[in-house]
């Protein structure tokens, strides 16, 4: 039981370290990894757990009050052992509680991760349990510690003026700096941030596959995940909660986790380019709320 508990802490490390997806600089104060509860008490509904995963664009100062350039809800159903990643483009035009309408990535700047969580709870009617916020250095540091990420690219990705990505199509193992460029890339795609947010969800699944492969081959490999998580992460979560979340790591399979980006249309509000979430998203929210997956 002790070995399993330790191994499952890797799930927290995997989730926390997969999403920096920033457009800002590399100031160390903006590059840490932190996590906490959305609400004072942890009350999962019918075995479903929802984690809000964020990346800040902070260049300096407090990253919890910068804009978020990566916004994802990770759902896990502990009864069916299925899950889902629901992705939101950063320019989605939504209602921000107490501030009126605005781009969804403004919510964290105005009120930190918890205001962004409230924004998404109001939008989706999904009660979120945890939030995770990460940055450049935490992301790259943990990938250096845990291993290059295997991924198959369907096309060349060339974005020298944006993320710096220069990636050839085919099977690749991305070291930390190439992985960071991949998850930040939007200018290389016709639909920009919509493609980027979908690729971020895909990358999370590749991290989960790597975790399973390493632990399955050598259970002691989990200790490098634990060490990396401890070095780069500040967890404001009790040991008991970490234990319960960690139990999922040896049971979750990437093939049972869906990756869906909310349907949107591109438009403008005044001089600002925004995306409008389609009414069709309500059916996605409902299914995700009921099942913590898309099936």
N, C-alpha and C positions, 0 to 999 in steps of 0.2 A: 504493500500500500504506500509506503514511503517513496519508493522509486516512482510509482505512478503519479503521486502527488507532485513530485519534483518535475517530472516530465511534462505535466500538464501546465506548469507555470509557463512553459514555452508558448502556449496559446496566447497568453497576455503579451509576451514579448513580441510574438508574430503580429498580433493586431496593432500593438502600439508602434511598431517600427516600420510598418508598411506604408504609411501615409504622411510623408512630409509635404510632397507635392507643392512646394512653395514657389512663388515668383520673386521673392525678396532676396536679400543678401545673405551672407554667411556669418553675421554677427553672432557670437557665442550665446549672447543673452536671448537670441531669438531661435536658438537651435536645440533647445532641450526637448525632452519628452515628458509629458505629465498626463495624469489621468485621475478621474474622480467620479463620484456618484452625481447623477443629475438631480436626484431627490435625496432627502435626508435618510430615508429608509429604503432598503432594497426589497422590492415586492414584485418579483417576476410573476407574470400572469400565465397560468396553466403551463408552466414549464418553458415559457418563451422568454428569451433575453434579447434586449436590443442595446447596441453600443453605437454611439455617435462618434465617428472617426473624422478628425479635422486636421487640416494643414494650414498654418498661419503664414501670412506674407510679411511678417514683422522683419524690419531691417535693424531695429534697435528697440530698447525699452521692453515693455511687458507684452509678450506675444499673445497673451490671453485677451488683449484688447486691441489687436490688429485685425485686419480683414482675413477671412478664411478663404483660401483658394482650393481647398479640397473638402468636400462635404459628402459624407457617406453614412448610411445607417446599415450596420451589420446585424442581421437577425439570426438567432439560433433557436431551434425547437429541440429541447432536450428529450422529448418523447419520440419524435419521428427521426431524430438525428439528421434533419435537413436544415438548410439555412438559406440566406439570401443576402446580397449586397445591393442596396438601393442607392443609386448615385444621383446627385443634384448638381447641375451646372452652377457655377458660382454667380452668374449674372441672372439667375432666376428671379423674377419680379414677384414678391410675396408681401404679405402683411407681417410687419415686425411688431410684436406687442409693445404698446406704449410709444411707438415711433411712427406709425402709419406705414405706407407702402414704401418699399425700397428693394435694392438688390439683396439677395439672401446673405451674401458675404459681408454685408454691413452689420449684421446682427451681432457678430462676435466683437467687432470694434466698439459697438455701443454698450454691450453688456456682458461680454465674455462668453465662454462656452455654454453657460446655462441659459442665456437669452437666446442663443441660436437653437439650443435644445427646445425651449418653449416655442420658438417660431415653428420648428418642424413638428412638434407635438400638435400645435393648433392646425397645421396644414394637413397632417396625415392622420391625426387621431390615434397615433401610436405612442404609448407611454415608454419613454426612453429610460434606461437604467444607468448607463455609464457614458461618460465622454472621454475621449482620448485626443490629445493635441500633440503634434510632433513637428520637428524642424529638420533642416539640412544635416546637421552634424550627427544627431541621433540616428537618422536614417542611414547615412553612410557608415557610421561607426558600427552599427549592428550587422550590416551586410558584410563588412570586412571581417567581423568576428564569426558569423554563422555560415558564410559561403556565398559564392556567386550564384545569381538566380537564373535557372534555366527557363528559357522562353522561346517560342517560335513566332517570328515576325512574318506577317503576310506580305509585307512590302518594305522597301527601303524607307528609312526615316532620316531626313536630312533637314536640320533646323539650326544652322550655324548662328543665326542672328537672334535666336530665342533661347531655347534650352541648351544649345550646343550639341545636340544629338547628331551623330553620324553613324547610323546603324544600318547594316546590310540585312536584307530579307533572309529568312531561313532560321535554323536552330542556332540559338546563341546562349552563352552563359554570361550574364551581365555582371561585371564588377560594380562596386558601389557607385562610382561616379557615372558610369554608363546607365546604371539603373535609375539614378536620380534624373539624368537627362531624359530618359524614356518617360518617366511618370510626369515630367514637367512639360513635355512637348505638346503644343497645340497648333503652332503656326504651320506645321508640316501637313496638317489635315484640313480638308475643305470645310468641315463642320467644326473646326477649332476646339473649343472647350468641351463640346459635347463628346467628341471622340476622346479627348484627354480624360475626362471623368470616367468613361467606360474602360479605358485602358488602366486606370488606377485600380478599379475593381478587379480587373483581370490579373493585375500584378499581385494583389492580395492573395488571390487563389494560388498563384505560383509560389508565394511564400509558404502557404499552408502545405503544398505538395512537398516542398523542400524539407519542412519540419518533419513531416511523416516519413519521408525517405531516410533522413538522417537518423531519426530515433528508431525506425524499424530495422535499420542495418546495424546500429550500435546504440543501445539505450543510453550509454554514457555520454553520447553526443549532446544530450539535452543540457548538460551542464554549461556548455558554451553559450546556449541561448539564455540560460539563467544568468550567467555572469554578464553577458552583454546587456540584458534587461536591467540588471542592478546598477551597472555603470552609467547608463544613459537615461534612466527613467526615475521619475518621482511619482510614486503611487500613493494616492490618498484613499486607499481601499484597504479594508481589514484583511488580515491573514486568512480568516475564515472565508471571506468572499473570493480571495485569490484562489484558495483551494477549490472552492466549488466551480469557479470558472475554469480552472486548470484541468479538472476532471474531463472536460470535453475534448481536449487536444488529441488523445489517442483514439477518439471515437469519430471525430468529424472527418469526412472525406470530401476533398475538393469537388469531386463529381456530383455531390449531393447539395452543392451550394450554388444557387443561381446568381447571375450578375446582370442587373437591369438598370438602365438609366431612364429617368422619367421622360416621357415624350414631351417635347417642347416645340415652339415655333419662335423664329427670330423676329424681333421688332424693335421699336424705339419708344422711349418715354422722354419727351423733350429732345435734348441733344444726346442722350445716353442710349447706347445700344444695349438691349436687354433680351432675355428669352422669357417667353410666357409658357408656363406649364399647362399642358393640354388638360381639358376636363376628363380625358380618358385615363389620366393618372389616378383618378378616384378609385377605379376598379383595381388598380395595382396596389394602392394603399390598403384597400379592404382585404384583399387576399393576403398581403404581407402581414397585416394586423392580425388576421385570423390564424395564420399558419407559421409566421416568421420565416416563410419561404414563398416561392411563387408557384407552388404546385398544390 
